Amino acid sequence: MKVDKEFLRKILVTMESETDYVVNSHTLMKKLNIKGKDLERKFMGHILLLADEGLIESFSTKYPFGFVYCVGGEYSILDVGYRLTAKGYDRIDN
């Protein structure tokens, strides 16, 4: 997967625009117009990159970021809460 820096920024800005400090994964996907397996996989990869950098956190401890991987490459995206970290807010400002 090639990193799409504009997509990373779009995720962060969309999260910042929420009225609450928590945004659910399915709500975020809807706002980003994520439809179809290719965009879902791109979303998953980029969410994990943001997490690697400590820019976002997940409220799910059992299934981090709501991603459940199954046998044969199948997966599910559960509706879990995400939040921007202080580092995430700083990144948006830069």
GROMACS elastic network, one bead per residue, 0.5 to 0.9 nm:
[ bonds ]
;  ai    aj funct       b0    kb
    1     4     6  0.89485   500
    1    42     6  0.76674   500
    1    45     6  0.78762   500
    3     6     6  0.89608   500
    3     7     6  0.84251   500
    3     8     6  0.82926   500
    3    42     6  0.89456   500
    3    45     6  0.86626   500
    3    46     6  0.73868   500
    3    49     6  0.87961   500
    4     7     6  0.52816   500
    4     8     6  0.64368   500
    4     9     6  0.88591   500
    4    42     6  0.89694   500
    4    46     6  0.79711   500
    5     8     6  0.50041   500
    5     9     6  0.62617   500
    5    10     6  0.85664   500
    6     9     6  0.50786   500
    6    10     6  0.60795   500
    6    11     6  0.86911   500
    7    11     6  0.62326   500
    7    12     6  0.87123   500
    7    43     6  0.86140   500
    7    46     6  0.78158   500
    8    11     6  0.52618   500
    8    12     6  0.64650   500
    8    13     6  0.87790   500
    8    46     6  0.63521   500
    8    47     6  0.78713   500
    8    49     6  0.84623   500
    8    50     6  0.73319   500
    9    12     6  0.51166   500
    9    13     6  0.60662   500
    9    14     6  0.84200   500
    9    91     6  0.87678   500
    9    92     6  0.72421   500
   10    13     6  0.51710   500
   10    14     6  0.59392   500
   10    15     6  0.84847   500
   10    32     6  0.79399   500
   11    14     6  0.52008   500
   11    15     6  0.62034   500
   11    16     6  0.86618   500
   11    28     6  0.78920   500
   11    32     6  0.74369   500
   11    43     6  0.88675   500
   11    46     6  0.86619   500
   11    47     6  0.81495   500
   12    15     6  0.51501   500
   12    16     6  0.61756   500
   12    17     6  0.87204   500
   12    50     6  0.87030   500
   12    55     6  0.84149   500
   12    56     6  0.84503   500
   12    84     6  0.75291   500
   12    88     6  0.72215   500
   12    89     6  0.80632   500
   12    91     6  0.85472   500
   12    92     6  0.68056   500
   13    17     6  0.62055   500
   13    92     6  0.68483   500
   14    17     6  0.52031   500
   14    18     6  0.69329   500
   14    28     6  0.74477   500
   14    31     6  0.75153   500
   14    32     6  0.77497   500
   15    18     6  0.56175   500
   15    21     6  0.82211   500
   15    22     6  0.81525   500
   15    23     6  0.66084   500
   15    28     6  0.72901   500
   15    82     6  0.84936   500
   15    83     6  0.75522   500
   15    84     6  0.70693   500
   16    19     6  0.81216   500
   16    20     6  0.89040   500
   16    21     6  0.79636   500
   16    83     6  0.89666   500
   16    84     6  0.73753   500
   16    89     6  0.76260   500
   16    92     6  0.85258   500
   17    20     6  0.87790   500
   18    21     6  0.69851   500
   18    22     6  0.78480   500
   18    23     6  0.70220   500
   19    22     6  0.85549   500
   19    23     6  0.89931   500
   20    23     6  0.70779   500
   21    82     6  0.84150   500
   21    83     6  0.60031   500
   21    84     6  0.73863   500
   22    59     6  0.89834   500
   22    81     6  0.58173   500
   22    82     6  0.55883   500
   22    84     6  0.79747   500
   23    26     6  0.85481   500
   23    27     6  0.67510   500
   23    28     6  0.65380   500
   23    80     6  0.82511   500
   23    81     6  0.55059   500
   23    82     6  0.53784   500
   23    83     6  0.64662   500
   24    27     6  0.52606   500
   24    28     6  0.61899   500
   24    29     6  0.86378   500
   24    79     6  0.59345   500
   24    80     6  0.52842   500
   24    82     6  0.59950   500
   24    83     6  0.87717   500
   25    28     6  0.50779   500
   25    29     6  0.61185   500
   25    30     6  0.86209   500
   25    65     6  0.76690   500
   25    66     6  0.75641   500
   25    77     6  0.79672   500
   25    78     6  0.74415   500
   25    79     6  0.52149   500
   25    80     6  0.55279   500
   25    81     6  0.61483   500
   25    82     6  0.66916   500
   26    30     6  0.61514   500
   26    31     6  0.86485   500
   26    77     6  0.80615   500
   26    78     6  0.77113   500
   26    79     6  0.54420   500
   26    80     6  0.77877   500
   27    30     6  0.50966   500
   27    31     6  0.62407   500
   27    32     6  0.86316   500
   27    79     6  0.82444   500
   28    31     6  0.51275   500
   28    32     6  0.61661   500
   28    33     6  0.85114   500
   28    34     6  0.86468   500
   29    32     6  0.50726   500
   29    33     6  0.60300   500
   29    34     6  0.51046   500
   29    35     6  0.80958   500
   29    40     6  0.82651   500
   29    43     6  0.78980   500
   30    34     6  0.60382   500
   30    35     6  0.81525   500
   31    34     6  0.77990   500
   33    39     6  0.88338   500
   34    37     6  0.88305   500
   34    38     6  0.89558   500
   34    39     6  0.55822   500
   34    40     6  0.61389   500
   34    43     6  0.75290   500
   35    38     6  0.80443   500
   35    39     6  0.60608   500
   35    40     6  0.66799   500
   36    39     6  0.57072   500
   36    40     6  0.61645   500
   36    41     6  0.87432   500
   37    41     6  0.60641   500
   37    42     6  0.85438   500
   38    41     6  0.52651   500
   38    42     6  0.62682   500
   38    43     6  0.86422   500
   39    43     6  0.59931   500
   39    44     6  0.85092   500
   40    44     6  0.61342   500
   40    45     6  0.86310   500
   40    77     6  0.86419   500
   41    44     6  0.50276   500
   41    45     6  0.61399   500
   41    46     6  0.85468   500
   42    45     6  0.52179   500
   42    46     6  0.61396   500
   42    47     6  0.85287   500
   43    46     6  0.52413   500
   43    47     6  0.60001   500
   43    48     6  0.85693   500
   44    47     6  0.52012   500
   44    48     6  0.62731   500
   44    49     6  0.87239   500
   44    65     6  0.85132   500
   44    67     6  0.75962   500
   44    77     6  0.86000   500
   45    48     6  0.52584   500
   45    49     6  0.63501   500
   45    50     6  0.88674   500
   46    50     6  0.62689   500
   46    51     6  0.85765   500
   47    50     6  0.51465   500
   47    51     6  0.62618   500
   47    52     6  0.86685   500
   47    56     6  0.80372   500
   47    65     6  0.78450   500
   48    52     6  0.60684   500
   48    53     6  0.86923   500
   48    56     6  0.89380   500
   48    65     6  0.79672   500
   49    53     6  0.64511   500
   49    54     6  0.87501   500
   49    55     6  0.88433   500
   50    53     6  0.52610   500
   50    54     6  0.64025   500
   50    55     6  0.53189   500
   50    56     6  0.60142   500
   50    57     6  0.87057   500
   50    88     6  0.83702   500
   51    55     6  0.57251   500
   51    56     6  0.52103   500
   51    57     6  0.62858   500
   51    58     6  0.84795   500
   51    65     6  0.89257   500
   52    55     6  0.76692   500
   52    56     6  0.85956   500
   53    56     6  0.80278   500
   53    87     6  0.86167   500
   53    88     6  0.86968   500
   54    57     6  0.71855   500
   54    84     6  0.88943   500
   54    85     6  0.70620   500
   54    87     6  0.67884   500
   54    88     6  0.72598   500
   55    83     6  0.86857   500
   55    84     6  0.60493   500
   55    85     6  0.53474   500
   55    86     6  0.74367   500
   55    87     6  0.53728   500
   55    89     6  0.77009   500
   55    90     6  0.88216   500
   55    91     6  0.77418   500
   56    82     6  0.67191   500
   56    83     6  0.55597   500
   56    85     6  0.53113   500
   56    86     6  0.87843   500
   56    87     6  0.82323   500
   56    88     6  0.62565   500
   57    60     6  0.89816   500
   57    64     6  0.87116   500
   57    65     6  0.77570   500
   57    81     6  0.84665   500
   57    82     6  0.55990   500
   57    83     6  0.54015   500
   57    84     6  0.65177   500
   57    85     6  0.67756   500
   58    61     6  0.75704   500
   58    63     6  0.89518   500
   58    64     6  0.61034   500
   58    65     6  0.51352   500
   58    66     6  0.80097   500
   58    80     6  0.71819   500
   58    81     6  0.58539   500
   58    83     6  0.65691   500
   59    64     6  0.76126   500
   59    65     6  0.75209   500
   59    66     6  0.89921   500
   59    80     6  0.66082   500
   59    81     6  0.52939   500
   59    82     6  0.61935   500
   59    83     6  0.79697   500
   60    63     6  0.56185   500
   60    64     6  0.52880   500
   60    65     6  0.64033   500
   60    66     6  0.67388   500
   60    80     6  0.62802   500
   60    81     6  0.71754   500
   60    82     6  0.86295   500
   61    64     6  0.55035   500
   61    65     6  0.84073   500
   61    66     6  0.89989   500
   62    66     6  0.83955   500
   63    67     6  0.59523   500
   63    68     6  0.63652   500
   63    78     6  0.81914   500
   63    80     6  0.87493   500
   64    67     6  0.63436   500
   64    68     6  0.84233   500
   64    80     6  0.86168   500
   65    68     6  0.89009   500
   65    77     6  0.81334   500
   65    78     6  0.79628   500
   65    79     6  0.85788   500
   65    80     6  0.65426   500
   65    81     6  0.76886   500
   65    82     6  0.71963   500
   66    76     6  0.78042   500
   66    77     6  0.52834   500
   66    79     6  0.62789   500
   66    80     6  0.55785   500
   66    81     6  0.84448   500
   67    75     6  0.70545   500
   67    76     6  0.60018   500
   67    78     6  0.63995   500
   68    74     6  0.86387   500
   68    75     6  0.54363   500
   68    76     6  0.51475   500
   68    77     6  0.63641   500
   68    78     6  0.75192   500
   69    72     6  0.89642   500
   69    73     6  0.69971   500
   69    74     6  0.62471   500
   69    76     6  0.66935   500
   69    77     6  0.89256   500
   70    73     6  0.60743   500
   70    74     6  0.50536   500
   70    75     6  0.53930   500
   70    76     6  0.80345   500
   71    74     6  0.62143   500
   71    75     6  0.83449   500
   72    75     6  0.89473   500
   77    80     6  0.86055   500
   84    87     6  0.77697   500
   84    88     6  0.53355   500
   84    89     6  0.65536   500
   85    89     6  0.64630   500
   85    90     6  0.86630   500
   86    89     6  0.51753   500
   86    90     6  0.62814   500
   86    91     6  0.87019   500
   87    90     6  0.50119   500
   87    91     6  0.61984   500
   87    92     6  0.88139   500
   88    91     6  0.50888   500
   88    92     6  0.64759   500
   88    93     6  0.89066   500
   89    92     6  0.52458   500
   89    93     6  0.65802   500
   90    93     6  0.51942   500
   90    94     6  0.65362   500
   91    94     6  0.51962   500
